Structures are given as C-alpha cells and as structure tokens.
C-alpha cells in the first residue's frame, strides 16, 4: 500500500521536486534557474506548491517570481496580480495563501 504523502510527491512537477530536494548551493541555483525559464502560466499553476516549500526555498522562489512579474507590462502585472489573488483565495491554508499574495504585493 502506498501512503498519501508518497502519492502526492509522485504527482509533483519537476520544479517542485527540484525545490524540495535542493540542499546545496548549486541545487538552489538550478532551482532558481528553472523558475526563471518556466512559462508564467505553469508557475501560476504551481504557486500553492511553491508556497508550501521551506522558508529559504520560498524566499528564493518569491524573489525570482517578483523579478519576472515586474518585467511584464503594467497591464500584464495587474492581470498576474489578479490571478495570484484568485489562486490564493482557493487555498485553504491561510499561511500558504498569504505567501502567494506576498509575491504580488
């Protein structure tokens, strides 16, 4: 029998797995590089999982995401912020939702 934790991890994206497994500085650099190149649509889908990473890993992710979102046009920034807040509103864990909102504020 497979436990629920194993099942969830099996369905995580490569990005989330890379984030969870990052321990060394080179691992963190690779995680950040993946965040920089991943399509924004995919990143939006993965925000709840990114927000569940450790404080240090989420800090890296949020810095990269903020840079990417700020590089967008003002109209796109507004849309991304709205999407981010919609995603946060669907998350049951208040601390995870707050982390998601913090990326856009």
Phi and psi in degrees as a GROMACS rama.xvg file:
@    title "Ramachandran Plot"
@    xaxis  label "Phi"
@    yaxis  label "Psi"
@TYPE xy
-98.676  133.259  UNK-2
-79.2974  161.272  UNK-3
-61.0281  -37.6931  UNK-4
-61.2149  -39.6407  UNK-5
-67.3323  -41.6761  UNK-6
-62.1794  -42.9878  UNK-7
-63.0823  -45.4106  UNK-8
-62.3968  -34.7604  UNK-9
-64.8866  -25.9418  UNK-10
-97.1059  -1.01421  UNK-11
-67.3637  148.816  UNK-12
-71.5222  166.903  UNK-13
-58.2297  -39.7429  UNK-14
-60.8798  -47.8947  UNK-15
-66.2595  -41.8291  UNK-16
-60.4305  -44.8199  UNK-17
-61.2387  -40.8141  UNK-18
-64.5953  -45.3864  UNK-19
-63.4737  -37.519  UNK-20
-87.4622  -10.0519  UNK-21
-65.546  122.588  UNK-22
-126.503  -43.4096  UNK-23
-90.8319  167.064  UNK-24
-58.241  -46.9381  UNK-25
-59.1301  -34.8911  UNK-26
-62.2311  -43.5405  UNK-27
-67.184  -37.3167  UNK-28
-63.5985  -42.6206  UNK-29
-65.0805  -40.2119  UNK-30
-60.9399  -47.1391  UNK-31
-62.3992  -41.0728  UNK-32
-63.2724  -37.5981  UNK-33
-64.5285  -40.9807  UNK-34
-62.029  -36.5607  UNK-35
-69.5534  -28.4707  UNK-36
-104.569  -13.4046  UNK-37
-70.0797  139.966  UNK-38
-58.4275  140.731  UNK-39
-57.5394  -36.3444  UNK-40
-60.4408  -43.3343  UNK-41
-65.0539  -40.5953  UNK-42
-62.7453  -39.739  UNK-43
-61.5251  -41.34  UNK-44
-62.9039  -31.5549  UNK-45
-94.9421  1.88288  UNK-46
-53.3347  -46.3138  UNK-47
-59.1788  -40.8633  UNK-48
-69.7175  -38.4411  UNK-49
-62.3127  -39.1097  UNK-50
-71.0267  -13.9313  UNK-51
-91.2747  -4.78832  UNK-52
-69.7483  168.396  UNK-53
-58.5762  164.038  UNK-54
-56.4739  -46.8313  UNK-55
-63.8664  -42.9926  UNK-56
-70.7481  -38.2851  UNK-57
-67.1703  -35.1518  UNK-58
-60.6751  -45.1794  UNK-59
-61.0354  -48.6394  UNK-60
-61.2448  -44.9052  UNK-61
-66.4297  -36.6485  UNK-62
-63.9586  -44.6106  UNK-63
-65.5762  -43.7594  UNK-64
-64.326  -42.4434  UNK-65
-60.0018  -42.7243  UNK-66
-60.4965  -43.6884  UNK-67
-65.9872  -44.0573  UNK-68
-67.4136  -36.6031  UNK-69
-70.5682  -21.5902  UNK-70
-77.8367  -11.4642  UNK-71
-79.3894  163.415  UNK-72
-64.8145  157.622  UNK-73
-55.3854  -38.5589  UNK-74
-66.0761  -44.6499  UNK-75
-64.8846  -35.8168  UNK-76
-60.6068  -42.2626  UNK-77
-63.5326  -42.8899  UNK-78
-64.4104  -44.0443  UNK-79
-63.2614  -40.3358  UNK-80
-62.5337  -43.5082  UNK-81
-62.1983  -44.1085  UNK-82
-61.7129  -43.2125  UNK-83
-60.0652  -42.637  UNK-84
-69.8274  -33.6376  UNK-85
-64.3798  -43.2698  UNK-86
-63.2414  -44.6766  UNK-87
-60.6881  -36.7521  UNK-88
-66.7537  -23.6314  UNK-89
-89.9469  -3.64318  UNK-90
-90.953  130.459  UNK-91
-75.7655  -32.8194  UNK-92
-79.9078  114.998  UNK-93
-60.9829  -37.1048  UNK-94
-69.043  -35.9956  UNK-95
-67.3993  -43.6133  UNK-96
-60.8605  -41.8891  UNK-97
-64.0428  -38.739  UNK-98
-62.7102  -42.4807  UNK-99
-61.8166  -47.5708  UNK-100
-61.0223  -35.1736  UNK-101
-62.0958  -26.3363  UNK-102
-65.5016  -34.2291  UNK-103
-97.2493  -11.0411  UNK-104
